[in-house]
Amino acid sequence: MRRQRIALICGAILLLLTAGCGEKQPEKAAAPPVRQIPIQETSGSIGDLMVVANPASVEVLVNKRYALPESYEPSDLVFPDVPFTFEERIDKRKMRSEAAHALERLFEGAKQDGIFLAGVSGYRSYDRQKVLFQSYVERDGEQAARRYSAFPGTSEHQTGLAVDVTGSDGRCAAESCFAGTSEAEWLAAHAYEYGFIIRYPKDKEEITGYKYEPWHIRYVGEEMAGEIEEQSTTLDEYYDSVPVSGIRY
């Protein structure tokens, strides 16, 4: 009898142990994906400039070190449905489709906050930039011109992702007096919500190579724009690119 009781007790213990081993353990929460900083790939060089291999990427870095292929023209240029400071439907009114739709949302968001914007200049071809840059050199000299104008192939406007913006009255369009306006302050505070960044921020000329341009916004997508805003950085620093102000162009 005693042996039977011992056998029953041992069986019960074994059953409990077996059941415990069979219980499903709670799964650990999966770690959130790590955002990888994109790599700037190049396909060659022209003089001191490196030519980007991914000109059609919305995250492409274009500056005084990285240039677009001379022949590059976006294949998806459209006219964004927003007011500009002119009526003609010409190239500088165009942007790439994704950026154009984001600009429409940005303008609508500003309007809801009582801010009325107008576009000044969007897409610009390589040839057009070449003419503009040379005219600025002839007017102000090369050293002054390169602080506010891009050498052909290094203009963000050629990507179709950048646009200059001003108030609906057109005053201070692409001029230093735009800084401090309610329109400029709204852009600085809210552009990232629509996937845009202020490409050439204040006090960052040693990094970007260009003077402060509160009117020049660049589409990079909402995720990257949010990260750049959170880090209070520039696109150049985001890519860990070296300062470009000492480069000839």
FIKOLZA-1660 file (N, C-alpha, C; in steps of 0.1 Angstrom, whole numbers, plus 5000, padded with zeros to 4 digits):
% residues 249
   i   px   py   pz ch aa at
   1 5008 4988 5000  A  M  N
   1 5000 5000 5000  A  M CA
   1 5009 5013 5000  A  M  C
   2 5019 5011 5009  A  R  N
   2 5028 5023 5009  A  R CA
   2 5035 5025 4996  A  R  C
   3 5039 5014 4990  A  R  N
   3 5045 5015 4977  A  R CA
   3 5036 5022 4966  A  R  C
   4 5023 5018 4967  A  Q  N
   4 5013 5024 4958  A  Q CA
   4 5012 5039 4960  A  Q  C
   5 5012 5043 4973  A  R  N
   5 5011 5058 4975  A  R CA
   5 5023 5065 4970  A  R  C
   6 5035 5059 4972  A  I  N
   6 5047 5065 4968  A  I CA
   6 5047 5066 4952  A  I  C
   7 5042 5055 4946  A  A  N
   7 5042 5055 4931  A  A CA
   7 5032 5066 4926  A  A  C
   8 5020 5068 4933  A  L  N
   8 5011 5078 4929  A  L CA
   8 5017 5092 4931  A  L  C
   9 5024 5094 4942  A  I  N
   9 5029 5107 4944  A  I CA
   9 5040 5110 4934  A  I  C
  10 5049 5101 4931  A  C  N
  10 5059 5103 4921  A  C CA
  10 5053 5106 4907  A  C  C
  11 5042 5098 4904  A  G  N
  11 5036 5100 4891  A  G CA
  11 5030 5114 4890  A  G  C
  12 5024 5119 4901  A  A  N
  12 5018 5132 4901  A  A CA
  12 5029 5143 4899  A  A  C
  13 5040 5141 4906  A  I  N
  13 5052 5150 4905  A  I CA
  13 5057 5151 4891  A  I  C
  14 5058 5139 4885  A  L  N
  14 5063 5138 4871  A  L CA
  14 5053 5145 4861  A  L  C
  15 5040 5143 4864  A  L  N
  15 5030 5149 4855  A  L CA
  15 5031 5164 4856  A  L  C
  16 5033 5170 4868  A  L  N
  16 5034 5184 4870  A  L CA
  16 5047 5189 4863  A  L  C
  17 5058 5182 4865  A  L  N
  17 5070 5186 4858  A  L CA
  17 5069 5186 4843  A  L  C
  18 5063 5176 4838  A  T  N
  18 5061 5175 4823  A  T CA
  18 5052 5186 4818  A  T  C
  19 5042 5189 4825  A  A  N
  19 5033 5200 4821  A  A CA
  19 5040 5213 4821  A  A  C
  20 5048 5215 4832  A  G  N
  20 5056 5228 4833  A  G CA
  20 5065 5229 4821  A  G  C
  21 5072 5218 4817  A  C  N
  21 5081 5219 4806  A  C CA
  21 5074 5222 4793  A  C  C
  22 5061 5218 4792  A  G  N
  22 5054 5220 4780  A  G CA
  22 5047 5234 4779  A  G  C
  23 5048 5242 4789  A  E  N
  23 5041 5255 4789  A  E CA
  23 5048 5264 4778  A  E  C
  24 5040 5272 4771  A  K  N
  24 5046 5281 4761  A  K CA
  24 5052 5293 4768  A  K  C
  25 5064 5295 4765  A  Q  N
  25 5071 5307 4772  A  Q CA
  25 5067 5319 4764  A  Q  C
  26 5065 5330 4771  A  P  N
  26 5062 5343 4764  A  P CA
  26 5073 5347 4755  A  P  C
  27 5069 5351 4743  A  E  N
  27 5078 5355 4733  A  E CA
  27 5084 5369 4736  A  E  C
  28 5096 5371 4733  A  K  N
  28 5102 5384 4735  A  K CA
  28 5098 5393 4724  A  K  C
  29 5096 5405 4728  A  A  N
  29 5092 5415 4717  A  A CA
  29 5103 5417 4707  A  A  C
  30 5099 5417 4695  A  A  N
  30 5110 5419 4684  A  A CA
  30 5116 5433 4685  A  A  C
  31 5129 5434 4684  A  A  N
  31 5136 5447 4684  A  A CA
  31 5131 5455 4672  A  A  C
  32 5129 5468 4675  A  P  N
  32 5125 5477 4663  A  P CA
  32 5136 5477 4653  A  P  C
  33 5132 5479 4640  A  P  N
  33 5143 5479 4630  A  P CA
  33 5151 5492 4631  A  P  C
  34 5164 5490 4629  A  V  N
  34 5174 5501 4630  A  V CA
  34 5174 5508 4617  A  V  C
  35 5172 5521 4617  A  R  N
  35 5173 5530 4605  A  R CA
  35 5187 5531 4601  A  R  C
  36 5190 5527 4589  A  Q  N
  36 5204 5528 4584  A  Q CA
  36 5206 5541 4576  A  Q  C
  37 5216 5548 4579  A  I  N
  37 5219 5560 4572  A  I CA
  37 5223 5556 4558  A  I  C
  38 5217 5562 4547  A  P  N
  38 5219 5558 4534  A  P CA
  38 5234 5560 4530  A  P  C
  39 5239 5552 4521  A  I  N
  39 5252 5554 4516  A  I CA
  39 5252 5562 4503  A  I  C
  40 5260 5572 4502  A  Q  N
  40 5261 5579 4489  A  Q CA
  40 5270 5572 4480  A  Q  C
  41 5264 5566 4470  A  E  N
  41 5272 5558 4460  A  E CA
  41 5276 5568 4448  A  E  C
  42 5288 5565 4443  A  T  N
  42 5292 5574 4432  A  T CA
  42 5296 5564 4420  A  T  C
  43 5296 5570 4408  A  S  N
  43 5298 5562 4396  A  S CA
  43 5311 5567 4389  A  S  C
  44 5317 5577 4394  A  G  N
  44 5329 5583 4387  A  G CA
  44 5332 5597 4392  A  G  C
  45 5340 5604 4385  A  S  N
  45 5343 5618 4390  A  S CA
  45 5345 5627 4378  A  S  C
  46 5343 5640 4380  A  I  N
  46 5346 5650 4370  A  I CA
  46 5355 5660 4377  A  I  C
  47 5368 5660 4375  A  G  N
  47 5376 5669 4382  A  G CA
  47 5376 5665 4397  A  G  C
  48 5373 5675 4406  A  D  N
  48 5372 5673 4420  A  D CA
  48 5358 5668 4424  A  D  C
  49 5349 5667 4415  A  L  N
  49 5335 5663 4418  A  L CA
  49 5333 5648 4416  A  L  C
  50 5325 5642 4425  A  M  N
  50 5322 5628 4424  A  M CA
  50 5307 5628 4419  A  M  C
  51 5305 5620 4409  A  V  N
  51 5292 5619 4402  A  V CA
  51 5284 5608 4409  A  V  C
  52 5272 5612 4414  A  V  N
  52 5263 5602 4421  A  V CA
  52 5258 5591 4412  A  V  C
  53 5257 5579 4418  A  A  N
  53 5252 5568 4410  A  A CA
  53 5237 5566 4411  A  A  C
  54 5231 5574 4420  A  N  N
  54 5216 5572 4423  A  N CA
  54 5209 5586 4422  A  N  C
  55 5210 5593 4410  A  P  N
  55 5204 5606 4409  A  P CA
  55 5189 5606 4411  A  P  C
  56 5182 5595 4408  A  A  N
  56 5168 5595 4409  A  A CA
  56 5163 5592 4423  A  A  C
  57 5171 5589 4433  A  S  N
  57 5167 5587 4446  A  S CA
  57 5162 5600 4453  A  S  C
  58 5151 5599 4460  A  V  N
  58 5147 5611 4467  A  V CA
  58 5156 5614 4479  A  V  C
  59 5165 5605 4482  A  E  N
  59 5175 5608 4493  A  E CA
  59 5188 5612 4488  A  E  C
  60 5190 5614 4476  A  V  N
  60 5203 5617 4470  A  V CA
  60 5209 5630 4476  A  V  C
  61 5222 5629 4479  A  L  N
  61 5229 5641 4484  A  L CA
  61 5236 5648 4472  A  L  C
  62 5233 5660 4470  A  V  N
  62 5239 5668 4459  A  V CA
  62 5245 5681 4466  A  V  C
  63 5258 5683 4465  A  N  N
  63 5264 5695 4471  A  N CA
  63 5276 5699 4463  A  N  C
  64 5286 5706 4469  A  K  N
  64 5297 5710 4462  A  K CA
  64 5308 5699 4460  A  K  C
  65 5305 5688 4466  A  R  N
  65 5314 5676 4464  A  R CA
  65 5307 5665 4455  A  R  C
  66 5294 5664 4456  A  Y  N
  66 5287 5654 4448  A  Y CA
  66 5278 5660 4438  A  Y  C
  67 5280 5656 4425  A  A  N
  67 5273 5662 4414  A  A CA
  67 5264 5652 4407  A  A  C
  68 5254 5657 4400  A  L  N
  68 5245 5649 4392  A  L CA
  68 5251 5646 4378  A  L  C
  69 5248 5636 4371  A  P  N
  69 5253 5634 4358  A  P CA
  69 5248 5646 4349  A  P  C
  70 5256 5651 4341  A  E  N
  70 5253 5663 4333  A  E CA
  70 5240 5661 4325  A  E  C
  71 5237 5648 4320  A  S  N
  71 5226 5646 4312  A  S CA
  71 5213 5642 4320  A  S  C
  72 5214 5642 4334  A  Y  N
  72 5203 5638 4342  A  Y CA
  72 5191 5648 4341  A  Y  C
  73 5180 5642 4338  A  E  N
  73 5167 5649 4339  A  E CA
  73 5157 5640 4344  A  E  C
  74 5150 5644 4355  A  P  N
  74 5140 5635 4361  A  P CA
  74 5129 5631 4351  A  P  C
  75 5125 5618 4351  A  S  N
  75 5115 5614 4341  A  S CA
  75 5100 5616 4346  A  S  C
  76 5098 5621 4358  A  D  N
  76 5085 5622 4363  A  D CA
  76 5082 5636 4367  A  D  C
  77 5087 5646 4360  A  L  N
  77 5084 5660 4363  A  L CA
  77 5069 5663 4360  A  L  C
  78 5063 5671 4370  A  V  N
  78 5049 5675 4368  A  V CA
  78 5048 5689 4373  A  V  C
  79 5036 5695 4371  A  F  N
  79 5033 5708 4376  A  F CA
  79 5025 5707 4389  A  F  C
  80 5031 5710 4401  A  P  N
  80 5024 5710 4413  A  P CA
  80 5012 5720 4413  A  P  C
  81 5001 5716 4419  A  D  N
  81 4989 5724 4419  A  D CA
  81 4990 5734 4430  A  D  C
  82 4999 5744 4429  A  V  N
  82 5001 5754 4439  A  V CA
  82 5004 5767 4432  A  V  C
  83 5002 5778 4438  A  P  N
  83 5005 5791 4432  A  P CA
  83 5020 5794 4431  A  P  C
  84 5024 5800 4420  A  F  N
  84 5037 5805 4419  A  F CA
  84 5037 5820 4417  A  F  C
  85 5049 5826 4417  A  T  N
  85 5050 5841 4416  A  T CA
  85 5048 5845 4401  A  T  C
  86 5046 5835 4392  A  F  N
  86 5044 5838 4378  A  F CA
  86 5034 5829 4373  A  F  C
  87 5029 5831 4361  A  E  N
  87 5018 5823 4356  A  E CA
  87 5022 5813 4345  A  E  C
  88 5033 5815 4339  A  E  N
  88 5038 5807 4328  A  E CA
  88 5040 5792 4333  A  E  C
  89 5036 5783 4325  A  R  N
  89 5039 5769 4328  A  R CA
  89 5052 5765 4321  A  R  C
  90 5063 5768 4328  A  I  N
  90 5076 5766 4323  A  I CA
  90 5084 5756 4332  A  I  C
  91 5096 5753 4329  A  D  N
  91 5103 5743 4336  A  D CA
  91 5104 5746 4351  A  D  C
  92 5107 5758 4354  A  K  N
  92 5110 5761 4369  A  K CA
  92 5097 5760 4377  A  K  C
  93 5086 5757 4371  A  R  N
  93 5074 5755 4378  A  R CA
  93 5072 5740 4381  A  R  C
  94 5080 5732 4376  A  K  N
  94 5079 5717 4377  A  K CA
  94 5086 5712 4389  A  K  C
  95 5082 5700 4394  A  M  N
  95 5089 5692 4404  A  M CA
  95 5086 5677 4401  A  M  C
  96 5094 5669 4407  A  R  N
  96 5091 5655 4405  A  R CA
  96 5078 5651 4412  A  R  C
  97 5071 5641 4407  A  S  N
  97 5057 5639 4411  A  S CA
  97 5056 5637 4426  A  S  C
  98 5064 5629 4433  A  E  N
  98 5063 5627 4447  A  E CA
  98 5065 5640 4455  A  E  C
  99 5075 5648 4451  A  A  N
  99 5078 5660 4458  A  A CA
  99 5067 5670 4455  A  A  C
 100 5061 5670 4443  A  A  N
 100 5050 5680 4439  A  A CA
 100 5038 5677 4448  A  A  C
 101 5034 5665 4450  A  H  N
 101 5022 5662 4458  A  H CA
 101 5025 5666 4472  A  H  C
 102 5037 5663 4477  A  A  N
 102 5041 5667 4491  A  A CA
 102 5040 5683 4492  A  A  C
 103 5044 5690 4482  A  L  N
 103 5044 5704 4482  A  L CA
 103 5029 5709 4483  A  L  C
 104 5021 5702 4476  A  E  N
 104 5006 5706 4476  A  E CA
 104 5001 5705 4490  A  E  C
 105 5005 5694 4497  A  R  N
 105 5000 5692 4511  A  R CA
 105 5006 5702 4520  A  R  C
 106 5019 5706 4518  A  L  N
 106 5025 5716 4526  A  L CA
 106 5018 5730 4524  A  L  C
 107 5015 5733 4512  A  F  N
 107 5009 5746 4510  A  F CA
 107 4995 5746 4517  A  F  C
 108 4988 5735 4516  A  E  N
 108 4975 5734 4522  A  E CA
 108 4976 5735 4537  A  E  C
 109 4986 5728 4543  A  G  N
 109 4988 5729 4557  A  G CA
 109 4991 5743 4562  A  G  C
 110 4999 5750 4554  A  A  N
 110 5003 5764 4557  A  A CA
 110 4990 5773 4557  A  A  C
 111 4982 5770 4547  A  K  N
 111 4970 5778 4545  A  K CA
 111 4960 5776 4557  A  K  C
 112 4959 5764 4562  A  Q  N
 112 4951 5762 4574  A  Q CA
 112 4956 5769 4586  A  Q  C
 113 4969 5772 4586  A  D  N
 113 4975 5780 4597  A  D CA
 113 4975 5795 4594  A  D  C
 114 4969 5799 4583  A  G  N
 114 4969 5813 4580  A  G CA
 114 4981 5818 4573  A  G  C
 115 4989 5809 4567  A  I  N
 115 5001 5813 4560  A  I CA
 115 4999 5810 4545  A  I  C
 116 5001 5819 4537  A  F  N
 116 4999 5818 4523  A  F CA
 116 5012 5819 4515  A  F  C
 117 5015 5808 4508  A  L  N
 117 5028 5806 4502  A  L CA
 117 5027 5807 4487  A  L  C
 118 5038 5809 4480  A  A  N
 118 5039 5808 4466  A  A CA
 118 5053 5803 4462  A  A  C
 119 5053 5795 4451  A  G  N
 119 5066 5789 4446  A  G CA
 119 5073 5800 4438  A  G  C
 120 5086 5799 4438  A  V  N
 120 5095 5808 4431  A  V CA
 120 5102 5801 4420  A  V  C
 121 5109 5790 4423  A  S  N
 121 5116 5782 4413  A  S CA
 121 5118 5768 4417  A  S  C
 122 5114 5759 4409  A  G  N
 122 5115 5745 4411  A  G CA
 122 5126 5738 4403  A  G  C
 123 5123 5730 4393  A  Y  N
 123 5133 5723 4385  A  Y CA
 123 5141 5732 4377  A  Y  C
 124 5154 5729 4375  A  R  N
 124 5163 5737 4367  A  R CA
 124 5172 5727 4360  A  R  C
 125 5173 5728 4347  A  S  N
 125 5182 5719 4340  A  S CA
 125 5197 5722 4342  A  S  C
 126 5205 5713 4338  A  Y  N
 126 5220 5715 4338  A  Y CA
 126 5223 5728 4330  A  Y  C
 127 5218 5728 4318  A  D  N
 127 5222 5739 4309  A  D CA
 127 5217 5753 4314  A  D  C
 128 5205 5753 4321  A  R  N
 128 5200 5765 4326  A  R CA
 128 5209 5770 4338  A  R  C
 129 5213 5760 4346  A  Q  N
 129 5221 5764 4358  A  Q CA
 129 5235 5769 4353  A  Q  C
 130 5240 5764 4342  A  K  N
 130 5252 5768 4336  A  K CA
 130 5252 5783 4332  A  K  C
 131 5241 5787 4326  A  V  N
 131 5239 5800 4322  A  V CA
 131 5238 5810 4334  A  V  C
 132 5230 5805 4344  A  L  N
 132 5228 5814 4356  A  L CA
 132 5241 5815 4364  A  L  C
 133 5248 5804 4366  A  F  N
 133 5260 5805 4373  A  F CA
 133 5270 5815 4367  A  F  C
 134 5272 5814 4354  A  Q  N
 134 5281 5823 4347  A  Q CA
 134 5277 5837 4348  A  Q  C
 135 5264 5840 4347  A  S  N
 135 5259 5854 4349  A  S CA
 135 5262 5860 4362  A  S  C
 136 5261 5851 4373  A  Y  N
 136 5264 5856 4386  A  Y CA
 136 5279 5858 4388  A  Y  C
 137 5287 5850 4382  A  V  N
 137 5302 5852 4382  A  V CA
 137 5306 5865 4376  A  V  C
 138 5299 5867 4364  A  E  N
 138 5302 5880 4357  A  E CA
 138 5298 5892 4365  A  E  C
 139 5287 5891 4373  A  R  N
 139 5282 5902 4380  A  R CA
 139 5289 5904 4393  A  R  C
 140 5291 5893 4401  A  D  N
 140 5297 5895 4414  A  D CA
 140 5311 5889 4416  A  D  C
 141 5316 5882 4407  A  G  N
 141 5328 5875 4408  A  G CA
 141 5326 5861 4413  A  G  C
 142 5336 5852 4410  A  E  N
 142 5334 5838 4413  A  E CA
 142 5333 5835 4428  A  E  C
 143 5341 5842 4436  A  Q  N
 143 5341 5839 4451  A  Q CA
 143 5328 5842 4457  A  Q  C
 144 5322 5853 4453  A  A  N
 144 5309 5857 4459  A  A CA
 144 5298 5848 4453  A  A  C
 145 5298 5845 4440  A  A  N
 145 5288 5838 4434  A  A CA
 145 5286 5824 4439  A  A  C
 146 5298 5817 4443  A  R  N
 146 5297 5804 4447  A  R CA
 146 5291 5802 4461  A  R  C
 147 5289 5814 4468  A  R  N
 147 5283 5813 4481  A  R CA
 147 5267 5811 4480  A  R  C
 148 5262 5815 4469  A  Y  N
 148 5247 5814 4467  A  Y CA
 148 5243 5807 4455  A  Y  C
 149 5252 5804 4446  A  S  N
 149 5248 5797 4433  A  S CA
 149 5257 5785 4431  A  S  C
 150 5250 5775 4426  A  A  N
 150 5257 5762 4424  A  A CA
 150 5264 5760 4410  A  A  C
 151 5276 5754 4411  A  F  N
 151 5283 5751 4398  A  F CA
 151 5274 5741 4391  A  F  C
 152 5273 5742 4377  A  P  N
 152 5265 5733 4370  A  P CA
 152 5267 5718 4373  A  P  C
 153 5256 5711 4376  A  G  N
 153 5257 5697 4380  A  G CA
 153 5255 5695 4395  A  G  C
 154 5258 5706 4402  A  T  N
 154 5257 5705 4417  A  T CA
 154 5245 5712 4423  A  T  C
 155 5236 5716 4414  A  S  N
 155 5224 5723 4419  A  S CA
 155 5213 5713 4423  A  S  C
 156 5207 5715 4435  A  E  N
 156 5196 5706 4439  A  E CA
 156 5184 5708 4430  A  E  C
 157 5183 5720 4424  A  H  N
 157 5171 5722 4415  A  H CA
 157 5171 5712 4404  A  H  C
 158 5183 5707 4399  A  Q  N
 158 5183 5697 4388  A  Q CA
 158 5177 5684 4392  A  Q  C
 159 5176 5681 4405  A  T  N
 159 5170 5669 4410  A  T CA
 159 5155 5669 4408  A  T  C
 160 5149 5681 4408  A  G  N
 160 5134 5682 4407  A  G CA
 160 5128 5680 4421  A  G  C
 161 5137 5680 4431  A  L  N
 161 5132 5678 4445  A  L CA
 161 5133 5690 4454  A  L  C
 162 5138 5701 4448  A  A  N
 162 5140 5713 4455  A  A CA
 162 5131 5724 4450  A  A  C
 163 5127 5733 4458  A  V  N
 163 5119 5745 4454  A  V CA
 163 5122 5757 4463  A  V  C
 164 5122 5768 4457  A  D  N
 164 5123 5781 4465  A  D CA
 164 5109 5786 4467  A  D  C
 165 5106 5790 4479  A  V  N
 165 5093 5794 4483  A  V CA
 165 5093 5808 4489  A  V  C
 166 5082 5815 4488  A  T  N
 166 5081 5828 4494  A  T CA
 166 5066 5830 4498  A  T  C
 167 5063 5842 4503  A  G  N
 167 5049 5846 4506  A  G CA
 167 5041 5848 4493  A  G  C
 168 5028 5847 4495  A  S  N
 168 5019 5849 4483  A  S CA
 168 5020 5862 4476  A  S  C
 169 5026 5872 4484  A  D  N
 169 5027 5886 4478  A  D CA
 169 5039 5887 4469  A  D  C
 170 5048 5876 4469  A  G  N
 170 5060 5876 4461  A  G CA
 170 5071 5885 4466  A  G  C
 171 5070 5892 4477  A  R  N
 171 5080 5901 4482  A  R CA
 171 5091 5892 4488  A  R  C
 172 5104 5897 4487  A  C  N
 172 5115 5890 4493  A  C CA
 172 5117 5876 4487  A  C  C
 173 5113 5874 4475  A  A  N
 173 5114 5861 4469  A  A CA
 173 5129 5857 4467  A  A  C
 174 5134 5847 4473  A  A  N
 174 5148 5842 4472  A  A CA
 174 5158 5853 4476  A  A  C
 175 5154 5861 4486  A  E  N
 175 5162 5872 4491  A  E CA
 175 5163 5871 4506  A  E  C
 176 5174 5877 4511  A  S  N
 176 5177 5876 4525  A  S CA
 176 5166 5882 4534  A  S  C
 177 5158 5891 4529  A  C  N
 177 5147 5897 4537  A  C CA
 177 5136 5888 4539  A  C  C
 178 5136 5876 4533  A  F  N
 178 5126 5866 4536  A  F CA
 178 5128 5860 4550  A  F  C
 179 5140 5860 4555  A  A  N
 179 5143 5855 4568  A  A CA
 179 5135 5863 4579  A  A  C
 180 5129 5857 4588  A  G  N
 180 5122 5864 4599  A  G CA
 180 5107 5866 4596  A  G  C
 181 5103 5864 4583  A  T  N
 181 5089 5866 4580  A  T CA
 181 5081 5854 4586  A  T  C
 182 5068 5856 4587  A  S  N
 182 5059 5846 4592  A  S CA
 182 5060 5833 4583  A  S  C
 183 5061 5835 4570  A  E  N
 183 5062 5824 4561  A  E CA
 183 5075 5816 4563  A  E  C
 184 5086 5823 4565  A  A  N
 184 5099 5816 4568  A  A CA
 184 5098 5808 4581  A  A  C
 185 5093 5814 4591  A  E  N
 185 5092 5808 4604  A  E CA
 185 5083 5796 4604  A  E  C
 186 5072 5797 4596  A  W  N
 186 5063 5785 4595  A  W CA
 186 5070 5773 4588  A  W  C
 187 5078 5777 4577  A  L  N
 187 5085 5766 4570  A  L CA
 187 5095 5760 4579  A  L  C
 188 5102 5768 4587  A  A  N
 188 5113 5762 4596  A  A CA
 188 5106 5753 4606  A  A  C
 189 5094 5756 4610  A  A  N
 189 5088 5748 4621  A  A CA
 189 5080 5736 4615  A  A  C
 190 5076 5736 4603  A  H  N
 190 5066 5726 4598  A  H CA
 190 5070 5719 4585  A  H  C
 191 5080 5723 4578  A  A  N
 191 5084 5717 4565  A  A CA
 191 5086 5702 4567  A  A  C
 192 5093 5698 4577  A  Y  N
 192 5096 5684 4579  A  Y CA
 192 5084 5675 4580  A  Y  C
 193 5073 5681 4584  A  E  N
 193 5061 5673 4586  A  E CA
 193 5056 5668 4572  A  E  C
 194 5060 5674 4562  A  Y  N
 194 5056 5671 4548  A  Y CA
 194 5067 5665 4540  A  Y  C
 195 5079 5662 4547  A  G  N
 195 5090 5655 4540  A  G CA
 195 5100 5665 4534  A  G  C
 196 5100 5678 4538  A  F  N
 196 5109 5688 4533  A  F CA
 196 5119 5692 4545  A  F  C
 197 5130 5697 4541  A  I  N
 197 5140 5703 4550  A  I CA
 197 5144 5716 4545  A  I  C
 198 5148 5725 4554  A  I  N
 198 5155 5737 4550  A  I CA
 198 5169 5733 4547  A  I  C
 199 5172 5733 4534  A  R  N
 199 5185 5727 4530  A  R CA
 199 5197 5734 4534  A  R  C
 200 5196 5748 4535  A  Y  N
 200 5208 5755 4539  A  Y CA
 200 5205 5764 4551  A  Y  C
 201 5205 5758 4563  A  P  N
 201 5201 5764 4575  A  P CA
 201 5211 5776 4579  A  P  C
 202 5206 5783 4589  A  K  N
 202 5214 5794 4594  A  K CA
 202 5226 5789 4602  A  K  C
 203 5237 5796 4601  A  D  N
 203 5250 5792 4608  A  D CA
 203 5255 5779 4604  A  D  C
 204 5252 5774 4592  A  K  N
 204 5257 5761 4587  A  K CA
 204 5265 5763 4574  A  K  C
 205 5269 5775 4571  A  E  N
 205 5276 5777 4558  A  E CA
 205 5289 5769 4557  A  E  C
 206 5296 5768 4569  A  E  N
 206 5309 5760 4569  A  E CA
 206 5306 5745 4565  A  E  C
 207 5294 5741 4567  A  I  N
 207 5291 5727 4564  A  I CA
 207 5285 5726 4550  A  I  C
 208 5275 5734 4547  A  T  N
 208 5269 5733 4534  A  T CA
 208 5276 5740 4522  A  T  C
 209 5284 5750 4526  A  G  N
 209 5290 5758 4516  A  G CA
 209 5282 5769 4510  A  G  C
 210 5270 5770 4515  A  Y  N
 210 5261 5781 4510  A  Y CA
 210 5256 5789 4522  A  Y  C
 211 5253 5802 4519  A  K  N
 211 5247 5811 4530  A  K CA
 211 5233 5806 4533  A  K  C
 212 5228 5811 4544  A  Y  N
 212 5215 5808 4549  A  Y CA
 212 5204 5811 4538  A  Y  C
 213 5196 5801 4535  A  E  N
 213 5185 5803 4525  A  E CA
 213 5172 5797 4531  A  E  C
 214 5165 5805 4539  A  P  N
 214 5153 5800 4545  A  P CA
 214 5142 5797 4535  A  P  C
 215 5143 5801 4523  A  W  N
 215 5133 5798 4513  A  W CA
 215 5135 5786 4505  A  W  C
 216 5147 5780 4506  A  H  N
 216 5151 5768 4498  A  H CA
 216 5148 5755 4505  A  H  C
 217 5137 5748 4501  A  I  N
 217 5133 5736 4508  A  I CA
 217 5136 5724 4498  A  I  C
 218 5140 5713 4504  A  R  N
 218 5143 5701 4496  A  R CA
 218 5135 5689 4502  A  R  C
 219 5129 5682 4493  A  Y  N
 219 5121 5670 4496  A  Y CA
 219 5131 5658 4498  A  Y  C
 220 5130 5651 4509  A  V  N
 220 5138 5639 4512  A  V CA
 220 5129 5628 4517  A  V  C
 221 5116 5630 4518  A  G  N
 221 5107 5621 4524  A  G CA
 221 5105 5623 4539  A  G  C
 222 5093 5619 4544  A  E  N
 222 5090 5623 4558  A  E CA
 222 5099 5616 4568  A  E  C
 223 5103 5604 4566  A  E  N
 223 5111 5597 4576  A  E CA
 223 5125 5604 4577  A  E  C
 224 5132 5607 4566  A  M  N
 224 5145 5613 4567  A  M CA
 224 5143 5627 4572  A  M  C
 225 5133 5635 4567  A  A  N
 225 5131 5648 4572  A  A CA
 225 5129 5649 4587  A  A  C
 226 5121 5639 4592  A  G  N
 226 5119 5639 4606  A  G CA
 226 5132 5637 4614  A  G  C
 227 5140 5628 4609  A  E  N
 227 5153 5625 4616  A  E CA
 227 5162 5637 4616  A  E  C
 228 5163 5644 4604  A  I  N
 228 5171 5656 4603  A  I CA
 228 5166 5667 4612  A  I  C
 229 5153 5668 4613  A  E  N
 229 5147 5678 4622  A  E CA
 229 5150 5674 4637  A  E  C
 230 5149 5662 4640  A  E  N
 230 5151 5657 4654  A  E CA
 230 5166 5660 4658  A  E  C
 231 5175 5658 4649  A  Q  N
 231 5189 5659 4651  A  Q CA
 231 5194 5673 4650  A  Q  C
 232 5186 5682 4645  A  S  N
 232 5190 5696 4642  A  S CA
 232 5202 5697 4634  A  S  C
 233 5202 5689 4623  A  T  N
 233 5214 5688 4615  A  T CA
 233 5211 5692 4600  A  T  C
 234 5221 5689 4592  A  T  N
 234 5219 5692 4577  A  T CA
 234 5220 5679 4570  A  T  C
 235 5216 5679 4557  A  L  N
 235 5217 5667 4549  A  L CA
 235 5231 5662 4548  A  L  C
 236 5240 5672 4547  A  D  N
 236 5254 5668 4546  A  D CA
 236 5259 5661 4558  A  D  C
 237 5256 5666 4570  A  E  N
 237 5260 5660 4582  A  E CA
 237 5253 5646 4584  A  E  C
 238 5240 5645 4580  A  Y  N
 238 5233 5633 4581  A  Y CA
 238 5240 5622 4574  A  Y  C
 239 5246 5625 4562  A  Y  N
 239 5254 5615 4555  A  Y CA
 239 5269 5614 4560  A  Y  C
 240 5272 5622 4570  A  D  N
 240 5285 5622 4575  A  D CA
 240 5295 5627 4565  A  D  C
 241 5290 5636 4556  A  S  N
 241 5299 5641 4546  A  S CA
 241 5308 5652 4552  A  S  C
 242 5320 5653 4546  A  V  N
 242 5329 5663 4552  A  V CA
 242 5324 5677 4548  A  V  C
 243 5328 5688 4556  A  P  N
 243 5324 5701 4552  A  P CA
 243 5328 5705 4538  A  P  C
 244 5320 5712 4531  A  V  N
 244 5323 5714 4517  A  V CA
 244 5326 5729 4514  A  V  C
 245 5327 5737 4524  A  S  N
 245 5329 5752 4522  A  S CA
 245 5343 5755 4516  A  S  C
 246 5352 5746 4518  A  G  N
 246 5366 5749 4513  A  G CA
 246 5368 5744 4499  A  G  C
 247 5358 5737 4493  A  I  N
 247 5359 5732 4480  A  I CA
 247 5357 5744 4470  A  I  C
 248 5365 5743 4459  A  R  N
 248 5364 5755 4450  A  R CA
 248 5350 5758 4445  A  R  C
 249 5342 5748 4442  A  Y  N
 249 5329 5751 4437  A  Y CA
 249 5319 5745 4447  A  Y  C
% end
